[in-house]
Amino acid sequence: MPGWNTQDIPDQSGRVAVVTGANSGIGLVTARELARKGARVVLACRSEARGNAAVDRLRAELPDARVELGRLDLGDLTSVREFAAGFPYERLDVLVDNAGVMALPYGTTADGFETQFGVNHLGHFALTGLLLPALLAAPGARVVVVSSGMHALANIDINDLNSERRYRRWIAYARSKTANLLFTHELARRAAAHGTDLVVAAAHPGYAATNLQTTGPLAEGRPAAERLVRIANRVVAQPAEAGALPILYAATDPGVQPDSFTGPRVAMWRGAPAPSWRAPWTLNDVAGQRLWAASEELTGVTYGALKG
């Protein structure tokens, strides 16, 4: 793993990948590098216009790339079901649950869930479950759940998953990222218990300069805060190309272990991929099972092949 970079990605020819939130930032870099190595990549994007622009950009940069757009709004379970129902391939080798929102003003998804919990966790929980048959049809398939070092700010509150009692944007974000890690933990446990070779791992980009940081200030009409974030991104953050490395490592490297958490080597902030610290509560079996049961109830999606 020391010094691991995109040149170390194994050949992906013949493999099919889905990357959510692939129209920009880390998702776009992840999709590009998988396509560069020969994978057929579906860019799962909420905005059709931005998604098509990303596809055109990749095809211009990599004329032989096999990339296509899939319309997916993780804040709308109807859209998630439509994406899964229309998925055109019998097998899925790599699913990167990357898309997310961060520190938004309070809002709800189309289904009434608090936006950060609904998009970052529930949307991906439903998507992964609906695509499970295709994942299990691919030997050694990977699911990579993109979390954040910010998960350490807060554990989930199983009795207030939608932050209805009190909403604090950064705590809600941290809880959604803890949910990502608990989902990884429980899905990896179930995959092993049922004797599958599905590898489920988590990763995070450290502090990478993407559009994620400016979404909140933009939504609130705070131009000064937006400018400050953009300056911080230029001065402090690593580029999206570097932030994508832990995700690409988790998605492709033969040495990745189930339920591992990969991030940047230097202070969980920047540098080559390395094992990353995670809060003890993200490895709690009971919490993982309780979140799983609640997620099934809220989304209506059950993982039939991996019950119990």
N, C-alpha and C positions, 0 to 999 in steps of 0.2 A: 504493500500500500504506500510506503514512503515515496513522495514525488509523483504519485499517480496522476495521469492526465488523459486527455482524449485519445492520445496515441495508444493507450493501453486498453481501449474498448475492444473487446473481441468482435470478430466478424458477426454481423447481425443478418446476413442474407437468409431469406426464407422466413424470417420472423415478422410478426405483426405486432405493432405497438399502438397504444392509445395514450396520448398526453393531454390532460385537461389543462385549460388555461394556456394554450400553446401559441397564442397570437402575439405574445410579447415576453420580454424578460427571460426568466429562468426556463419557463415552459417552451419558449421558442428555441432557445439554445439546446435544450434537451431533445426536442423534436429534430432539430437540424443535425445534431451529432449522431443520433440513432439512424437517421436517413443516410447520413454520410457513410455509415458502416453497412448499409445495405438493407435496413429494415423498411418495411412498408409502414408508414406512420399516419395515423388518423389524428389530426389536430382538432380536439374537442373544444369548441369555443362558443361563448354566449353570443357574441356579435358576428353575424354572418359577414358583414363588410370587413371588419378587422381580421377575421379568420381567412377570408379570401385573399386579403392583402398579404398575410403571412405566408400563405401557400404560394402566391406569386413570387414573393421574395425568396423563398427557399428554392423554388424551381429555377429562378434566375441565378442563384448562387451555386446550385447543384443541379445541373441540367438532367442528370439521370435519377434524381431523387424520386421515390415513389411516395408522394405525400398527397393527402386529400383532407377535405374539411368535413367535420361532423358537427352539426348544430347541437349544442348542449348548454342548457341553463341549469346550473346546480341549485339555484334558488327556486326551482319549479319542478316538483316531482313528476308532473306530466311530461315535461321536456326530458327528464332523465329516463323515463320509461320509453318514450319515443326513440331516443338515441339507442337504447339497448335493443329495442325491438327491430330497429332498422340496421343494426350492426351487420355488415355484409359478409363477415368471415366466420368460418366454423371454429377457428381457434384464435386465441389471443395470448401471445407470448409475454408481453410486457404491458402492464397498466400502471401509469404514473399519475397518482392522485395529487396533482400539483396546484390546481386553481384555488384561489382563496381571496378573502377580503380581510382588512385589518383596521381595527380601531375606528370603526364607523360610528356616526351618531345612531341612536337606537332606531331600529326599523325591523320589519318582518319580511319574510319571504312570501312567495305566492301561496304557500300552505300555512302561513301563520306562525312560523318559527322565527325566533330571534335571528337576525340575518347572519351574524358570524357563526353561530352554532349550526344554523341551517345549511349554509353554503359550505363551510369548511369541513364539517363532520357529516351531517345527515345526508347531504347530496352525494358525497363520496361513498358513504355507507351503502346507500341505495344503488348507486352505479356499480360498485364492486359486486354486490350481491346479484344484480341482474345480469352481469357479465360473467358470473362464476362458471356456468357451463362451458363457455368458450375458453376460460382460463384453465379449467381442469382437462380440457381436450388437448392442451399444449404441454408436452413433457417439460417439467422444470420451469413452468411459467413463473413470472415475478409480479408481485404487487408492491409498489413503492408508494408509501404514504408520506407526503411532505409535511413535516411539522415545523417547529421553531424552537430555538433556545428560550424564547419568551414563555414557553409552557411553564417554566419554573416559577412564574409569578402566581399561579393559582391552580389548585386542584379543581375538578368538576364538583358541582353541587348537584347530586343526583335528584334532590327534591326541588331544584329550581334550574333545570337545564336551559330554559329559555330566558333566564334573567328577568323574570316578571316581578320579583320582589324589589330588586334594586339593580340598576344598570350602570356599570362602570366600563367604559369601552375597552380599556386595556385588560381589565380582569376578564371580561367576556372573551376577548381575543385569546388570552392565555388559557382559559378553560377550553376553548375550541381546539387549541393545539395540544392540550393534555388529552382531550377526547381522541385526537388523531393517534396519539401514542397508545392509549388504551385499546383502541380499535385494532391497531397493529398487533398488540400483545395477544388479544383474544383471538383474532383471525389466525395468527401464527399457531396458537395453541390448538385450535380446532383443526387446522390443516394437518398438523402432526398427529393428532389423536385419531384422525380418520385415515391415516396412512397414505396421504397424498404427497406428491413431491413439489407442491406449490410453495414457493419461498416468499414470505411476506416480511418486508423490512421497512424501516423508516429512515428518513434523511432530513437534513435541513441545510439551508444555504449560508448560514451565518448572516452577516450584514452585507447584503448585495444591493446594488443600485438598480431598482426596478420601479415600475409605476405603483407598486403596492403601497409605498409609504405616502404617496401624495393623494390617494383616493379619499381619505378622511377629511383633510383640509379642503379639498375641492368640493366635497359634498356639503360642507358647512359654509362655503363661501368665505374662507379665511385665506386670502391671498398672501398675507405676510407669513403665515405658518407654512404655506405651500413653498414659498421661496426659500425659507429656512431649511426645509426638508431637502429641497433640490441642492442647496449648497452643501449640506451634510453628505448627501449622496456622492457629490463630486469629490469632496475632500476626504471623507472617512471610509466610505463603503468600497468594497471590491466590486469589479464589474460583474454583470450577469454571467459572463462566460466562466468566471471562477466560481460563482455561486452555484452554478449547475453541476459542478464536478461531483459533489457528494451524491447528488441524485443520480447522475449517470453511473457512478460507481455502484450504488445500490441496485441499479437496474440491470447491470451487465456483468459485473465481475464474478468469476466462478467461486471466489472465496467468501462471498457474502453469506452471513449466517441469519437464520430466521429470527425475527424480533430484534435485530440489531438496529442501532441508531448511529448513522454516519453524519458527520459534519466537518467543517473546516478544522484543520489541525491546531491553529494558533488561537487559543483562548475562545474556541467555538465561534470565532469571528471571521477569520480569513485563512487562506492557505490550502494545501492539498487535503484530500479526504482522510479522515481518521475516525476511530471510534469516539463517539461523543457522550458526555455525561447526560444522564436523564434523571429526573426526580423519582424517588422511590415509589411514589404513588402511581406512576405510569406502569408499574410492574405488578400491581395488585390484582390478583385473580378475581377476587370478589367484585371489586369495582369494575373491572373489565366485563364481567358477566352481567352485572346490573345495567351498565351502559348499553351493552349489546341488546338486552331484553327491551329496554326503553326505546332504543333505536328501531328495533323491529316493529314495536307498537306504533311509533310515531310515523314511520315511513310506509308500513305495510309490506316491507320487503323481508322475506325470510330466506336463509341460506340452506335450502333443503338438503343439499349433499353434505353439509357440515353441521348438522344439528347437534346440540348438546355440547 
